[in-house]
Amino acid sequence: MKLFRCTVCGYVYEGETAPEKCPKCNMGADKFEEVSAEDSEKIYRSDRTNAIHMEVITLAEKIIKLSQEGIEDNLDPKCLAAFTQAKNEAWVIKQRCKTELAGHMKLGKY
């Protein structure tokens, strides 16, 4: 299988030949170019890394939600501080992963 990238919208298609039209922007096959072997390898290798980032983002969102529950319970000042810190740290982790994903997309590794 080969990879083809739409030169209009950046959509990446996997197949023996470019599609008749782009599934994203509906442009014709003439707007696709074959992705180099080196770039194809980066795209395939990034699949797992991107999935890991998405899983970390999901876990961070769960930590944020649980921490908010603890904040709202407000049992005592030490618990409140711990939950607040966990919520803030999870937010940073989530944003860091989102930034990495954006970087992968900018570099065509998606």
N, CA, C and O atoms as a GROMACS GRO file, in nm:
protein
  440
    1MET      N    1   0.084  -0.118   0.000
    1MET     CA    2   0.000   0.000   0.000
    1MET      C    3   0.088   0.124   0.000
    1MET      O    4   0.199   0.125   0.054
    2LYS      N    5   0.036   0.228  -0.060
    2LYS     CA    6   0.106   0.356  -0.067
    2LYS      C    7   0.020   0.462   0.002
    2LYS      O    8  -0.099   0.442   0.025
    3LEU      N    9   0.084   0.573   0.034
    3LEU     CA   10   0.011   0.686   0.090
    3LEU      C   11   0.011   0.800  -0.012
    3LEU      O   12   0.111   0.826  -0.079
    4PHE      N   13  -0.103   0.866  -0.021
    4PHE     CA   14  -0.119   0.981  -0.109
    4PHE      C   15  -0.176   1.097  -0.027
    4PHE      O   16  -0.266   1.078   0.054
    5ARG      N   17  -0.121   1.218  -0.049
    5ARG     CA   18  -0.166   1.336   0.024
    5ARG      C   19  -0.234   1.433  -0.072
    5ARG      O   20  -0.182   1.465  -0.178
    6CYS      N   21  -0.352   1.480  -0.030
    6CYS     CA   22  -0.423   1.582  -0.108
    6CYS      C   23  -0.347   1.713  -0.092
    6CYS      O   24  -0.321   1.757   0.020
    7THR      N   25  -0.311   1.775  -0.203
    7THR     CA   26  -0.236   1.900  -0.199
    7THR      C   27  -0.324   2.019  -0.164
    7THR      O   28  -0.274   2.129  -0.138
    8VAL      N   29  -0.455   1.999  -0.164
    8VAL     CA   30  -0.548   2.107  -0.130
    8VAL      C   31  -0.571   2.114   0.020
    8VAL      O   32  -0.556   2.220   0.081
    9CYS      N   33  -0.608   2.001   0.081
    9CYS     CA   34  -0.647   2.002   0.224
    9CYS      C   35  -0.554   1.923   0.314
    9CYS      O   36  -0.564   1.933   0.436
   10GLY      N   37  -0.462   1.843   0.256
   10GLY     CA   38  -0.367   1.766   0.337
   10GLY      C   39  -0.414   1.628   0.377
   10GLY      O   40  -0.340   1.556   0.445
   11TYR      N   41  -0.534   1.588   0.337
   11TYR     CA   42  -0.586   1.455   0.370
   11TYR      C   43  -0.490   1.348   0.320
   11TYR      O   44  -0.439   1.358   0.208
   12VAL      N   45  -0.464   1.246   0.401
   12VAL     CA   46  -0.376   1.135   0.362
   12VAL      C   47  -0.460   1.012   0.337
   12VAL      O   48  -0.541   0.972   0.421
   13TYR      N   49  -0.441   0.953   0.219
   13TYR     CA   50  -0.517   0.837   0.174
   13TYR      C   51  -0.422   0.720   0.158
   13TYR      O   52  -0.310   0.736   0.110
   14GLU      N   53  -0.467   0.601   0.198
   14GLU     CA   54  -0.388   0.479   0.182
   14GLU      C   55  -0.452   0.392   0.075
   14GLU      O   56  -0.572   0.363   0.082
   15GLY      N   57  -0.373   0.350  -0.024
   15GLY     CA   58  -0.424   0.265  -0.131
   15GLY      C   59  -0.317   0.242  -0.236
   15GLY      O   60  -0.205   0.290  -0.223
   16GLU      N   61  -0.353   0.168  -0.338
   16GLU     CA   62  -0.259   0.143  -0.448
   16GLU      C   63  -0.247   0.265  -0.539
   16GLU      O   64  -0.141   0.290  -0.596
   17THR      N   65  -0.357   0.339  -0.551
   17THR     CA   66  -0.358   0.462  -0.629
   17THR      C   67  -0.436   0.567  -0.551
   17THR      O   68  -0.506   0.536  -0.455
   18ALA      N   69  -0.423   0.689  -0.593
   18ALA     CA   70  -0.497   0.798  -0.529
   18ALA      C   71  -0.648   0.776  -0.550
   18ALA      O   72  -0.688   0.716  -0.650
   19PRO      N   73  -0.731   0.823  -0.457
   19PRO     CA   74  -0.876   0.805  -0.475
   19PRO      C   75  -0.928   0.895  -0.588
   19PRO      O   76  -0.863   0.992  -0.626
   20GLU      N   77  -1.045   0.859  -0.640
   20GLU     CA   78  -1.105   0.939  -0.747
   20GLU      C   79  -1.132   1.081  -0.701
   20GLU      O   80  -1.117   1.177  -0.777
   21LYS      N   81  -1.173   1.094  -0.574
   21LYS     CA   82  -1.191   1.227  -0.517
   21LYS      C   83  -1.153   1.224  -0.369
   21LYS      O   84  -1.161   1.119  -0.305
   22CYS      N   85  -1.112   1.336  -0.319
   22CYS     CA   86  -1.070   1.346  -0.179
   22CYS      C   87  -1.192   1.332  -0.088
   22CYS      O   88  -1.291   1.403  -0.105
   23PRO      N   89  -1.184   1.241   0.011
   23PRO     CA   90  -1.295   1.224   0.104
   23PRO      C   91  -1.322   1.348   0.190
   23PRO      O   92  -1.430   1.363   0.246
   24LYS      N   93  -1.223   1.436   0.200
   24LYS     CA   94  -1.240   1.555   0.284
   24LYS      C   95  -1.288   1.677   0.205
   24LYS      O   96  -1.384   1.743   0.244
   25CYS      N   97  -1.221   1.706   0.094
   25CYS     CA   98  -1.253   1.831   0.021
   25CYS      C   99  -1.314   1.807  -0.118
   25CYS      O  100  -1.347   1.903  -0.188
   26ASN      N  101  -1.329   1.681  -0.156
   26ASN     CA  102  -1.393   1.642  -0.283
   26ASN      C  103  -1.315   1.681  -0.410
   26ASN      O  104  -1.372   1.679  -0.519
   27MET      N  105  -1.188   1.716  -0.396
   27MET     CA  106  -1.108   1.746  -0.515
   27MET      C  107  -1.072   1.615  -0.584
   27MET      O  108  -1.075   1.509  -0.521
   28GLY      N  109  -1.037   1.621  -0.713
   28GLY     CA  110  -1.008   1.502  -0.792
   28GLY      C  111  -0.872   1.440  -0.761
   28GLY      O  112  -0.790   1.496  -0.689
   29ALA      N  113  -0.852   1.322  -0.819
   29ALA     CA  114  -0.729   1.245  -0.798
   29ALA      C  115  -0.605   1.323  -0.841
   29ALA      O  116  -0.496   1.300  -0.789
   30ASP      N  117  -0.622   1.414  -0.936
   30ASP     CA  118  -0.508   1.492  -0.986
   30ASP      C  119  -0.450   1.585  -0.879
   30ASP      O  120  -0.340   1.636  -0.895
   31LYS      N  121  -0.522   1.606  -0.771
   31LYS     CA  122  -0.475   1.692  -0.662
   31LYS      C  123  -0.397   1.614  -0.555
   31LYS      O  124  -0.352   1.671  -0.455
   32PHE      N  125  -0.380   1.482  -0.577
   32PHE     CA  126  -0.306   1.399  -0.482
   32PHE      C  127  -0.164   1.379  -0.531
   32PHE      O  128  -0.138   1.369  -0.651
   33GLU      N  129  -0.071   1.373  -0.434
   33GLU     CA  130   0.066   1.337  -0.466
   33GLU      C  131   0.107   1.221  -0.376
   33GLU      O  132   0.064   1.212  -0.261
   34GLU      N  133   0.190   1.134  -0.429
   34GLU     CA  134   0.235   1.020  -0.349
   34GLU      C  135   0.329   1.070  -0.240
   34GLU      O  136   0.414   1.155  -0.263
   35VAL      N  137   0.312   1.016  -0.122
   35VAL     CA  138   0.396   1.051  -0.008
   35VAL      C  139   0.525   0.970  -0.017
   35VAL      O  140   0.522   0.851  -0.048
   36SER      N  141   0.637   1.034   0.009
   36SER     CA  142   0.766   0.964   0.000
   36SER      C  143   0.771   0.849   0.100
   36SER      O  144   0.697   0.848   0.199
   37ALA      N  145   0.858   0.754   0.074
   37ALA     CA  146   0.873   0.639   0.164
   37ALA      C  147   0.914   0.685   0.304
   37ALA      O  148   0.866   0.632   0.403
   38GLU      N  149   1.003   0.784   0.311
   38GLU     CA  150   1.048   0.836   0.441
   38GLU      C  151   0.932   0.900   0.518
   38GLU      O  152   0.916   0.874   0.637
   39ASP      N  153   0.853   0.982   0.451
   39ASP     CA  154   0.739   1.046   0.517
   39ASP      C  155   0.630   0.945   0.552
   39ASP      O  156   0.563   0.957   0.654
   40SER      N  157   0.613   0.845   0.466
   40SER     CA  158   0.516   0.739   0.495
   40SER      C  159   0.553   0.665   0.623
   40SER      O  160   0.467   0.636   0.706
   41GLU      N  161   0.682   0.636   0.638
   41GLU     CA  162   0.728   0.568   0.758
   41GLU      C  163   0.700   0.652   0.883
   41GLU      O  164   0.657   0.599   0.985
   42LYS      N  165   0.722   0.782   0.874
   42LYS     CA  166   0.694   0.872   0.987
   42LYS      C  167   0.546   0.870   1.022
   42LYS      O  168   0.509   0.869   1.140
   43ILE      N  169   0.462   0.871   0.921
   43ILE     CA  170   0.317   0.870   0.944
   43ILE      C  171   0.276   0.740   1.013
   43ILE      O  172   0.202   0.743   1.111
   44TYR      N  173   0.323   0.628   0.962
   44TYR     CA  174   0.287   0.499   1.022
   44TYR      C  175   0.342   0.487   1.165
   44TYR      O  176   0.272   0.440   1.254
   45ARG      N  177   0.466   0.529   1.185
   45ARG     CA  178   0.525   0.522   1.319
   45ARG      C  179   0.452   0.614   1.416
   45ARG      O  180   0.441   0.582   1.535
   46SER      N  181   0.403   0.726   1.368
   46SER     CA  182   0.333   0.822   1.454
   46SER      C  183   0.196   0.773   1.496
   46SER      O  184   0.141   0.823   1.594
   47ASP      N  185   0.139   0.677   1.426
   47ASP     CA  186   0.007   0.626   1.464
   47ASP      C  187   0.003   0.584   1.611
   47ASP      O  188  -0.089   0.621   1.684
   48ARG      N  189   0.102   0.508   1.654
   48ARG     CA  190   0.102   0.460   1.793
   48ARG      C  191   0.129   0.575   1.891
   48ARG      O  192   0.062   0.586   1.994
   49THR      N  193   0.225   0.659   1.858
   49THR     CA  194   0.255   0.772   1.945
   49THR      C  195   0.132   0.862   1.961
   49THR      O  196   0.101   0.906   2.072
   50ASN      N  197   0.064   0.890   1.852
   50ASN     CA  198  -0.056   0.974   1.859
   50ASN      C  199  -0.163   0.908   1.945
   50ASN      O  200  -0.233   0.975   2.021
   51ALA      N  201  -0.177   0.776   1.932
   51ALA     CA  202  -0.276   0.705   2.014
   51ALA      C  203  -0.239   0.714   2.162
   51ALA      O  204  -0.328   0.728   2.247
   52ILE      N  205  -0.110   0.706   2.193
   52ILE     CA  206  -0.066   0.720   2.332
   52ILE      C  207  -0.101   0.859   2.384
   52ILE      O  208  -0.152   0.873   2.494
   53HIS      N  209  -0.072   0.961   2.304
   53HIS     CA  210  -0.107   1.098   2.345
   53HIS      C  211  -0.256   1.110   2.372
   53HIS      O  212  -0.297   1.173   2.470
   54MET      N  213  -0.338   1.052   2.287
   54MET     CA  214  -0.483   1.060   2.306
   54MET      C  215  -0.526   0.989   2.434
   54MET      O  216  -0.615   1.036   2.505
   55GLU      N  217  -0.462   0.877   2.465
   55GLU     CA  218  -0.495   0.805   2.588
   55GLU      C  219  -0.454   0.886   2.710
   55GLU      O  220  -0.528   0.890   2.809
   56VAL      N  221  -0.338   0.951   2.705
   56VAL     CA  222  -0.294   1.036   2.816
   56VAL      C  223  -0.390   1.154   2.834
   56VAL      O  224  -0.422   1.191   2.947
   57ILE      N  225  -0.435   1.212   2.723
   57ILE     CA  226  -0.532   1.322   2.731
   57ILE      C  227  -0.660   1.274   2.799
   57ILE      O  228  -0.715   1.344   2.884
   58THR      N  229  -0.708   1.156   2.762
   58THR     CA  230  -0.830   1.100   2.822
   58THR      C  231  -0.810   1.078   2.972
   58THR      O  232  -0.898   1.109   3.052
   59LEU      N  233  -0.695   1.024   3.010
   59LEU     CA  234  -0.666   1.002   3.152
   59LEU      C  235  -0.656   1.134   3.228
   59LEU      O  236  -0.705   1.145   3.340
   60ALA      N  237  -0.594   1.234   3.167
   60ALA     CA  238  -0.584   1.366   3.231
   60ALA      C  239  -0.723   1.425   3.252
   60ALA      O  240  -0.750   1.486   3.356
   61GLU      N  241  -0.812   1.408   3.154
   61GLU     CA  242  -0.949   1.457   3.169
   61GLU      C  243  -1.020   1.388   3.286
   61GLU      O  244  -1.096   1.452   3.358
   62LYS      N  245  -0.994   1.259   3.304
   62LYS     CA  246  -1.053   1.187   3.417
   62LYS      C  247  -0.998   1.241   3.549
   62LYS      O  248  -1.072   1.258   3.645
   63ILE      N  249  -0.867   1.267   3.554
   63ILE     CA  250  -0.807   1.323   3.675
   63ILE      C  251  -0.866   1.460   3.706
   63ILE      O  252  -0.894   1.490   3.822
   64ILE      N  253  -0.885   1.542   3.604
   64ILE     CA  254  -0.944   1.674   3.623
   64ILE      C  255  -1.084   1.661   3.681
   64ILE      O  256  -1.120   1.733   3.775
   65LYS      N  257  -1.162   1.571   3.626
   65LYS     CA  258  -1.300   1.552   3.673
   65LYS      C  259  -1.303   1.501   3.817
   65LYS      O  260  -1.379   1.552   3.900
   66LEU      N  261  -1.222   1.402   3.847
   66LEU     CA  262  -1.216   1.348   3.983
   66LEU      C  263  -1.165   1.454   4.082
   66LEU      O  264  -1.217   1.466   4.193
   67SER      N  265  -1.065   1.527   4.041
   67SER     CA  266  -1.011   1.632   4.128
   67SER      C  267  -1.116   1.738   4.156
   67SER      O  268  -1.127   1.787   4.269
   68GLN      N  269  -1.193   1.773   4.054
   68GLN     CA  270  -1.300   1.872   4.074
   68GLN      C  271  -1.402   1.822   4.176
   68GLN      O  272  -1.453   1.898   4.258
   69GLU      N  273  -1.432   1.693   4.169
   69GLU     CA  274  -1.524   1.634   4.267
   69GLU      C  275  -1.467   1.648   4.409
   69GLU      O  276  -1.539   1.682   4.502
   70GLY      N  277  -1.338   1.621   4.423
   70GLY     CA  278  -1.274   1.637   4.553
   70GLY      C  279  -1.271   1.781   4.600
   70GLY      O  280  -1.287   1.809   4.719
   71ILE      N  281  -1.250   1.874   4.506
   71ILE     CA  282  -1.251   2.016   4.539
   71ILE      C  283  -1.388   2.057   4.590
   71ILE      O  284  -1.400   2.128   4.690
   72GLU      N  285  -1.491   2.011   4.520
   72GLU     CA  286  -1.627   2.046   4.559
   72GLU      C  287  -1.665   1.985   4.694
   72GLU      O  288  -1.743   2.045   4.769
   73ASP      N  289  -1.611   1.868   4.726
   73ASP     CA  290  -1.638   1.805   4.856
   73ASP      C  291  -1.575   1.887   4.969
   73ASP      O  292  -1.632   1.900   5.077
   74ASN      N  293  -1.456   1.942   4.942
   74ASN     CA  294  -1.390   2.034   5.034
   74ASN      C  295  -1.384   1.978   5.177
   74ASN      O  296  -1.423   2.045   5.272
   75LEU      N  297  -1.334   1.856   5.190
   75LEU     CA  298  -1.329   1.790   5.320
   75LEU      C  299  -1.240   1.864   5.418
   75LEU      O  300  -1.281   1.893   5.531
   76ASP      N  301  -1.117   1.893   5.376
   76ASP     CA  302  -1.028   1.971   5.462
   76ASP      C  303  -0.926   2.043   5.374
   76ASP      O  304  -0.913   2.010   5.256
   77PRO      N  305  -0.854   2.141   5.428
   77PRO     CA  306  -0.761   2.222   5.348
   77PRO      C  307  -0.653   2.140   5.276
   77PRO      O  308  -0.617   2.172   5.163
   78LYS      N  309  -0.600   2.035   5.341
   78LYS     CA  310  -0.494   1.955   5.276
   78LYS      C  311  -0.549   1.878   5.156
   78LYS      O  312  -0.484   1.870   5.052
   79CYS      N  313  -0.669   1.822   5.172
   79CYS     CA  314  -0.732   1.752   5.059
   79CYS      C  315  -0.761   1.850   4.946
   79CYS      O  316  -0.736   1.822   4.829
   80LEU      N  317  -0.815   1.965   4.981
   80LEU     CA  318  -0.847   2.067   4.882
   80LEU      C  319  -0.721   2.106   4.805
   80LEU      O  320  -0.723   2.117   4.682
   81ALA      N  321  -0.611   2.127   4.877
   81ALA     CA  322  -0.485   2.164   4.812
   81ALA      C  323  -0.435   2.052   4.721
   81ALA      O  324  -0.388   2.078   4.610
   82ALA      N  325  -0.446   1.928   4.766
   82ALA     CA  326  -0.399   1.814   4.685
   82ALA      C  327  -0.482   1.800   4.557
   82ALA      O  328  -0.428   1.777   4.449
   83PHE      N  329  -0.614   1.813   4.571
   83PHE     CA  330  -0.700   1.801   4.453
   83PHE      C  331  -0.680   1.918   4.357
   83PHE      O  332  -0.682   1.900   4.235
   84THR      N  333  -0.660   2.035   4.412
   84THR     CA  334  -0.636   2.152   4.326
   84THR      C  335  -0.505   2.136   4.249
   84THR      O  336  -0.499   2.165   4.130
   85GLN      N  337  -0.401   2.089   4.318
   85GLN     CA  338  -0.273   2.067   4.253
   85GLN      C  339  -0.285   1.958   4.145
   85GLN      O  340  -0.231   1.973   4.036
   86ALA      N  341  -0.353   1.850   4.176
   86ALA     CA  342  -0.371   1.741   4.079
   86ALA      C  343  -0.445   1.791   3.956
   86ALA      O  344  -0.409   1.759   3.843
   87LYS      N  345  -0.550   1.871   3.978
   87LYS     CA  346  -0.627   1.926   3.866
   87LYS      C  347  -0.539   2.014   3.778
   87LYS      O  348  -0.543   2.004   3.656
   88ASN      N  349  -0.459   2.100   3.841
   88ASN     CA  350  -0.371   2.189   3.764
   88ASN      C  351  -0.263   2.112   3.688
   88ASN      O  352  -0.233   2.145   3.573
   89GLU      N  353  -0.206   2.011   3.752
   89GLU     CA  354  -0.103   1.931   3.686
   89GLU      C  355  -0.161   1.850   3.570
   89GLU      O  356  -0.097   1.835   3.466
   90ALA      N  357  -0.280   1.797   3.589
   90ALA     CA  358  -0.346   1.722   3.482
   90ALA      C  359  -0.374   1.812   3.362
   90ALA      O  360  -0.363   1.770   3.247
   91TRP      N  361  -0.412   1.936   3.389
   91TRP     CA  362  -0.437   2.032   3.281
   91TRP      C  363  -0.309   2.054   3.199
   91TRP      O  364  -0.313   2.056   3.076
   92VAL      N  365  -0.196   2.069   3.268
   92VAL     CA  366  -0.069   2.090   3.198
   92VAL      C  367  -0.034   1.967   3.114
   92VAL      O  368   0.008   1.980   2.999
   93ILE      N  369  -0.052   1.849   3.170
   93ILE     CA  370  -0.025   1.725   3.096
   93ILE      C  371  -0.113   1.717   2.972
   93ILE      O  372  -0.065   1.683   2.863
   94LYS      N  373  -0.241   1.747   2.988
   94LYS     CA  374  -0.334   1.743   2.876
   94LYS      C  375  -0.291   1.840   2.766
   94LYS      O  376  -0.289   1.805   2.648
   95GLN      N  377  -0.257   1.962   2.805
   95GLN     CA  378  -0.218   2.064   2.706
   95GLN      C  379  -0.086   2.027   2.639
   95GLN      O  380  -0.068   2.052   2.520
   96ARG      N  381   0.006   1.967   2.714
   96ARG     CA  382   0.135   1.926   2.657
   96ARG      C  383   0.113   1.822   2.547
   96ARG      O  384   0.173   1.830   2.439
   97CYS      N  385   0.027   1.725   2.574
   97CYS     CA  386  -0.002   1.621   2.474
   97CYS      C  387  -0.073   1.680   2.353
   97CYS      O  388  -0.043   1.643   2.239
   98LYS      N  389  -0.165   1.772   2.375
   98LYS     CA  390  -0.235   1.835   2.263
   98LYS      C  391  -0.137   1.915   2.177
   98LYS      O  392  -0.150   1.918   2.055
   99THR      N  393  -0.040   1.978   2.240
   99THR     CA  394   0.062   2.053   2.167
   99THR      C  395   0.147   1.959   2.082
   99THR      O  396   0.179   1.990   1.968
  100GLU      N  397   0.182   1.844   2.138
  100GLU     CA  398   0.260   1.745   2.063
  100GLU      C  399   0.180   1.696   1.941
  100GLU      O  400   0.235   1.684   1.832
  101LEU      N  401   0.052   1.667   1.961
  101LEU     CA  402  -0.031   1.623   1.848
  101LEU      C  403  -0.037   1.730   1.740
  101LEU      O  404  -0.028   1.700   1.621
  102ALA      N  405  -0.053   1.855   1.782
  102ALA     CA  406  -0.056   1.965   1.684
  102ALA      C  407   0.077   1.972   1.608
  102ALA      O  408   0.078   1.997   1.487
  103GLY      N  409   0.187   1.951   1.679
  103GLY     CA  410   0.317   1.950   1.613
  103GLY      C  411   0.330   1.837   1.513
  103GLY      O  412   0.385   1.856   1.405
  104HIS      N  413   0.279   1.720   1.549
  104HIS     CA  414   0.282   1.606   1.455
  104HIS      C  415   0.203   1.641   1.329
  104HIS      O  416   0.248   1.612   1.218
  105MET      N  417   0.087   1.701   1.346
  105MET     CA  418   0.006   1.736   1.230
  105MET      C  419   0.076   1.839   1.143
  105MET      O  420   0.075   1.828   1.020
  106LYS      N  421   0.138   1.938   1.206
  106LYS     CA  422   0.210   2.041   1.130
  106LYS      C  423   0.323   1.980   1.047
  106LYS      O  424   0.353   2.025   0.937
  107LEU      N  425   0.386   1.877   1.104
  107LEU     CA  426   0.497   1.811   1.035
  107LEU      C  427   0.450   1.700   0.940
  107LEU      O  428   0.532   1.634   0.876
  108GLY      N  429   0.318   1.680   0.932
  108GLY     CA  430   0.265   1.577   0.843
  108GLY      C  431   0.275   1.437   0.900
  108GLY      O  432   0.266   1.340   0.825
  109LYS      N  433   0.296   1.424   1.032
  109LYS     CA  434   0.308   1.292   1.096
  109LYS      C  435   0.179   1.260   1.169
  109LYS      O  436   0.174   1.263   1.292
  110TYR      N  437   0.076   1.230   1.093
  110TYR     CA  438  -0.054   1.198   1.155
  110TYR      C  439  -0.117   1.082   1.086
  110TYR      O  440  -0.227   1.040   1.124
   0.00000   0.00000   0.00000
